[in-house]
Amino acid sequence: MDLYSMFCCGRVSDRRERGKKQQTWRVFSLKELHAATNNFNYDNKLGEGGFGSVYWGQLWDGSQVTNMQIAVKRLKNWSNKADLEFAVEVEILARVRHKNLLSLRGYCAEGQERLIVYDYMPNLSLLSHLHGQHSAECLLDWNRRMSIAVGASDGIAYLHHQSTPHIIHRDIKASNVLLDSNFQARVADFGFAKLIPDGATHVTTRVKGTLGYLAPEYAMLGKANESCDVYSFGILLLELASGRKPLEKLSATVKRSITDWALPLVCERKFGELADPKLNGKYVEEELKRLILVALVCANSLPEKRPTMLEVVDLLKGISKEKLAELENLELFKSPQAADYNDGASVAEDSSDFISEEKDFKPEKNEERG
C-alpha cells in the first residue's frame, strides 16, 4: 500500500461508511482532467506556486447541455514529501464542510500524478483584487471587504473550534482567500495544514508559510498552534483594510511590516489614513476602526495576548460593544510600539525552503471567464 493510501484513503473510507449522503467528492481519472483542462493548457492556468499550478476546467454531464466549472491543482514534483502533503490536503478537505471553506470535488492519483479538484471561484483570490490583475478595477467596496473579513474569520473559526480534531491552516494569506461569484470568502489551500490532537497545546514542525504573515514564535521556534493562524489573519485584515502588502520594501536591504506602518497611526487615532485609497473615502468609519483594532490585536507579538478566532468573529460582527471599547483602551494603542511587531521575517527568510513571498500570477487570457 502506498503512502497516500495509508494516510488518506483509509480515513476517507471510514467517512464513506458513516454515511454516503455526506460524500460530495469523487475520484477522477487523469483522462477526465486532461479533457476538462484542455490538456492543462497554459491559457487555462489560474495560478502557480511552489506546489505546482492551478488550472481552470469544465466537466460536462452526459447530455452535453450543462457543465460544471472546476479548479484543478496539479502538483509539480512527485516525492514522498509531496505525496504526504497531497494526502493531508485531501484528508482535511474531505473532513470539512463550511460555507467559507473551499469545497473538495475530488482527486486523482495515477502513477506520479497528484491532482486535487475544487469548486472554481469566478472572482479568483483576494490577492488578485488587492495587488494583482483585478486591482485596478476597484471591485472591492467597503461592504464587500467587511463581508470577506467576517466570512474568512468564520471559516477559520470552524477549523479551530468545530472541526474534530482541530485544524490549524498555517498559511493564511490573501492568495488563499478565494472569492465566489458573490464575493463571499472561501479559505483555501490546506497543503500545510496540521491536525491538532486532543489536549495538545501546539505541534512543533518545520516552518512553512509566507513572509509577512508568520507569527514570530512560529518563525523562530517552529511551534504551531491556532494562535499562529490568528496572527496571520490579523495581517490579512490590515491588508484588506489598507490595500498595502504585508511587507513593504523601503530600500534594497530594508523592509517594513504592515504592522510597523499601521500601529503609530492607530496610536494617533488617524484611522482614515489607514484606509485603502482605492475606496475614495467610501467606508464606514466605525467599521474601519473596528477592523484595524482587531487586526492589530490579532497580530500581537505575544501569542497569549491574541484573541481566539471565535472572539475575532464576534469582534468583527460588532456583537460586543464593551469588548470593542476595551480594545481601544489597551496599552498597545497608547504609544507606538512598532519594535514589538516582528513577524520573524529576518529570522526565517533564509532558514527554510518552504517560506515564500506572496506573489500574484497574472494569466494573459483568463479575464473572459466568469
Secondary structure, 3 states (H helix, E strand, C coil): CCHHHHHHHHHHHHHHHHCHHHCCCEECCHHHHHHHCCCCCHHHEEEEECCEEEEEEEEECCCCCCEEEEEEEEECCCCHHHHHHHHHHHHHHHHCCCCCECCEEEEEEECCEEEEEEECCCCCEHHHHHCCCCHHHCCCCHHHHHHHHHHHHHHHHHHHHHCCCEEECCCCCHHHEEECCCCCEEECCCCCCEEECCCCCCEECCCCEECCCCCHHHHHHCEECHHHHHHHHHHHHHHHHHCCCCEEECCCCCEEEHHHHHHHHHHCCCHHHHCCHHHCCCCCHHHHHHHHHHHHHHCCCCHHHCCCHHHHHHHHHCCCHHHHHHHHCCHHHCCCCHHHCCCCHHHHCCCCCCEECCCCCCCCCCCCCC
